[in-house]
Every structure is written in structure tokens, then in C-alpha cells.
Amino acid sequence: MPRNTPGSTRVATEPIFTPYQLGTLTLPNRIVMSPMTRARTTSEGRVPLPIEAVYYAQRASAGLILTGGIYVSRQAVGSINVPGLYTAEQVEGWKAVTSAVHTMGGRIFAQLGHSGSVSHPDLLDGAMPTGPSPINPLQKMFTPIGMKDTITPRALTNTEIKEIVKDYGTAAKNAKEAGFDGVELHGANTYLIPQFLNLALNRRTDEYGGSPENRARFLFEVLEEIATVWDKNRIGVKLSPTLHGVGAFVASEESLPTYHHIAERLNAFTPAYLHLLRAINDVSNSPLAVLQANALQHYRSIFIGTIIGNGGFDQAQANATLKEDDADLISFARLFISNPDLVERFSDGSPLSPSDPQTYYRGGQEGFTDYPRRVASGLS
Ligand SMILES: Cc1cc2nc3c(=O)[nH]c(=O)nc-3n(C[C@H](O)[C@H](O)[C@H](O)COP(=O)(O)O)c2cc1C
């Protein structure tokens, strides 16, 4: 019996294989590749390398690919070997990536990010990292001479904040020129946007601090700036409302109201989607306890647009979540590292390969483009 017979049945019955209309973009399935920084950009000037085009093209059967975080400016840098989208050379490098993905029939959004205080002078030509307030985010940094602890940053001035908003707009314009199908604003984990959202990191007393509205002001100014370049149905937002206990990033009584406010306001903005990290750690004894069981359902009742669910999903959970209508799409990160043909493996029940965390951020091909496709129905 041909190996793809069971696959045909799965494709016919499982929600993850149904197409999805994302604005004007038709996704052939609901399996999204979640953004992953892979630190392979060893080039001078943070220009993506040909090997990165190969990596993304290998994964083009995903309904949608989201790149790893891309720096929107020189000041946004927070790691070695991570690419940018603020120079003409970088735009050219990304053109090779988008064209390789499109040639393979895929769709790809650029994830735009700024490290803010989660950086180090060794990564910024000696300049101080900047953030909403002079509070050490207590993270570990990949610097040219090894891992280092973050330091206490300098607080951004009001004028500097406006300049950073413009930098996102420029990077968004560059993403369009580079041939991306859209952009995802990186508002998750420990990046600059969550630094503004988190009360522990943002002690400002101006219009960017204090109330949920004020702490979310930067996020919405960035979104509006990006919307001067892209149709809103090509702008996604990734948030991690469940983040707690990562260095100085701790949740407070303000966290839930802040994300509630954002989800409501996004209804008016009408982005392409809201990409949400559900609780993958124990937050049951924190102010986020209500999000422990089903963060996606929680935000589904507030946000009326497309939701991408993320965080430790396997195939069965993804199908169940779609069936329950708690999300419209499901993103997978680690599974896509070691299974470039994740969609095909899901479809014919081929076993999944485990990924090696030792090579997540290590340079070169190993653990990047050398995970084989499955040996199954001759599709490799
Ligand atoms: C190696 C690695 C790099 C990551 N880099 C990013 C990133 O650049 N931007 C981002 O939003 N999330 C990043 N993440 C988080 C993933 O997108 C995802 O939210 C997380 O891994 C949970 O999904 P999973 O359980 O399917 O792996 C990264 C995860 C991994 C494993």
C-alpha cells in the first residue's frame, strides 16, 4: 500500500490541514512556523547568508513562515549573528530568502524586533543599552566574547522613543522591498515592547508609563507607523501575556489589565492576526493564574480577529485547539527545527525527529539545514 494513503485520510479530516484565508493571503494549511532566532548570520553587516535562504525554503510547506526576530536598527541589536533590515545590503540578502521561499510555493513574514535594554555595550560599539527605565532586565547576552550579564540601561528620552518608532517604519518598508508577504511585530518575550508593557521594567511617569494605556502606547505607535507602509491585514503581532519569572520580567496585578487593554484595542486596529504564547510554564501561583489552563480561550473572548496559538503544541493538541475554536492557526517552533517537512510528516504520520538544543544558536549548517526530510512517499 502506498505510504501516503493514511496521509490522505488525515488531510481530509484534521483541522490543521484545512486552508485559511488570512486577509488577502490564502494559507494552504493552518501550520505556522514560529519565529526562531538561529544566529547563523556570521556576515559582516548582519546580512542574511545564502544558507538562511536554504533553511527557510526547506520549510516552505508551512501555511506561513515567520522569520526569527530581525533587528530594525543598529541600536536594536542584542545578539551576535542575528540579521537586520536597516541597510541596503540586508534588503538584498533578504530578497534571496523571500525569493527562495516563494519559488518553493511558500509565504513568509518578517518578524521585526528591537532588543532595548536586553543588549550589552559589547554589542553596541560601547554604547549603553536603552530601555523604558534604568532597570537591569537580568538576562544573559551572546556577545562577541561570550555570554555576559545585562547591565542597567539608560532610560530612553521621549524624542528617542519617537525615533525608534520611525526605525520600525523604515524596517517595515525595507521588508516590503525585500519581498516579504507581511511583517510580524515582535512584542513577545524580553524585547523592547514587553519592556514597555511590564511594570517591573517600565517605571516611567510620562505618557509611556503608569496606566495600561500608557504602557501600551509605544506598541500602538509602532503599529500605526508600520501601517503607513503595509495594509493592516499584512501586519501580525506576537505577544506573550503569559511571560513570568524570566529575569526581571515578572508579572504583576497590572499584567492582565494591560494585555486586556491591548487585545481590545487591537480589535480597532484589525491586524492580520494576534500570535499568542500560551502558558508553557507554571503561572498558577502568579497574577496570571487565570491564563494557566487556556490562555488562548481567554483572549479569544476579547480579540475578535485571527489568533495564532503557540507554545508546546503537538499535532493532536493543535487539532483539538482548532476544533474547540480557541485559535485559527497553530505555530510550531522547535518541531520545525528538526523537521523541515513537518507538514508532510503530520500528514502521513511519519515519526518526528528530535532537535538538538546544542545547535539552536551555533553557527553553520549543523543543526540548521542538515535535518533530513522524511523517507516516506518519495516527496523528499
Ligand atoms: C531557538 C529558538 C529561537 C527563538 N527565537 C524567537 C524569536 O526570534 N522570536 C520570537 O518571537 N520567538 C522566538 N522563540 C520562541 C518560539 O517562537 C516559540 O514561541 C517557543 O519556542 C514555543 O513554541 P514551541 O513550543 O513550538 O517551540 C524562539 C524559540 C527557540 C527554540
The ligand as an SDF file (V2000), in Angstrom:
LIG
                    3D

 31 33  0  0  0  0  0  0  0  0999 V2000
   15.9330   28.5690   19.0730 C   0  0  0  0  0  0  0  0  0  0  0  0
   14.7450   29.4270   19.3700 C   0  0  0  0  0  0  0  0  0  0  0  0
   14.7520   30.7670   18.9890 C   0  0  0  0  0  0  0  0  0  0  0  0
   13.6340   31.5720   19.2010 C   0  0  0  0  0  0  0  0  0  0  0  0
   13.6250   32.8590   18.7220 N   0  0  0  0  0  0  0  0  0  0  0  0
   12.4810   33.5900   18.7590 C   0  0  0  0  0  0  0  0  0  0  0  0
   12.3830   34.8300   18.0710 C   0  0  0  0  0  0  0  0  0  0  0  0
   13.3220   35.2930   17.4100 O   0  0  0  0  0  0  0  0  0  0  0  0
   11.2000   35.4930   18.1390 N   0  0  0  0  0  0  0  0  0  0  0  0
   10.1250   35.0030   18.8360 C   0  0  0  0  0  0  0  0  0  0  0  0
    9.0770   35.6520   18.8700 O   0  0  0  0  0  0  0  0  0  0  0  0
   10.1870   33.8260   19.4870 N   0  0  0  0  0  0  0  0  0  0  0  0
   11.3290   33.1000   19.4330 C   0  0  0  0  0  0  0  0  0  0  0  0
   11.3530   31.8520   20.0010 N   0  0  0  0  0  0  0  0  0  0  0  0
   10.1470   31.3310   20.6590 C   0  0  0  0  0  0  0  0  0  0  0  0
    9.3240   30.4930   19.6820 C   0  0  0  0  0  0  0  0  0  0  0  0
    8.8320   31.2460   18.5790 O   0  0  0  0  0  0  0  0  0  0  0  0
    8.1010   29.8700   20.4010 C   0  0  0  0  0  0  0  0  0  0  0  0
    7.3190   30.9050   20.9400 O   0  0  0  0  0  0  0  0  0  0  0  0
    8.5100   28.9100   21.5190 C   0  0  0  0  0  0  0  0  0  0  0  0
    9.6350   28.1200   21.1560 O   0  0  0  0  0  0  0  0  0  0  0  0
    7.3610   27.9610   21.8800 C   0  0  0  0  0  0  0  0  0  0  0  0
    6.9540   27.2100   20.7510 O   0  0  0  0  0  0  0  0  0  0  0  0
    7.3070   25.6430   20.5930 P   0  0  0  0  0  0  0  0  0  0  0  0
    6.8580   25.0050   21.8780 O   0  0  0  0  0  0  0  0  0  0  0  0
    6.5370   25.1630   19.4030 O   0  0  0  0  0  0  0  0  0  0  0  0
    8.8010   25.5100   20.4280 O   0  0  0  0  0  0  0  0  0  0  0  0
   12.4750   31.0410   19.8460 C   0  0  0  0  0  0  0  0  0  0  0  0
   12.4860   29.6900   20.2380 C   0  0  0  0  0  0  0  0  0  0  0  0
   13.5830   28.8870   20.0030 C   0  0  0  0  0  0  0  0  0  0  0  0
   13.5540   27.4330   20.3960 C   0  0  0  0  0  0  0  0  0  0  0  0
  1  2  1  0
  2  3  1  0
  2 30  2  0
  3  4  2  0
  4  5  1  0
  4 28  1  0
  5  6  2  0
  6  7  1  0
  6 13  1  0
  7  8  2  0
  7  9  1  0
  9 10  1  0
 10 11  2  0
 10 12  1  0
 12 13  2  0
 13 14  1  0
 14 15  1  0
 14 28  1  0
 15 16  1  0
 16 17  1  0
 16 18  1  0
 18 19  1  0
 18 20  1  0
 20 21  1  0
 20 22  1  0
 22 23  1  0
 23 24  1  0
 24 25  2  0
 24 26  1  0
 24 27  1  0
 28 29  2  0
 29 30  1  0
 30 31  1  0
M  END
$$$$
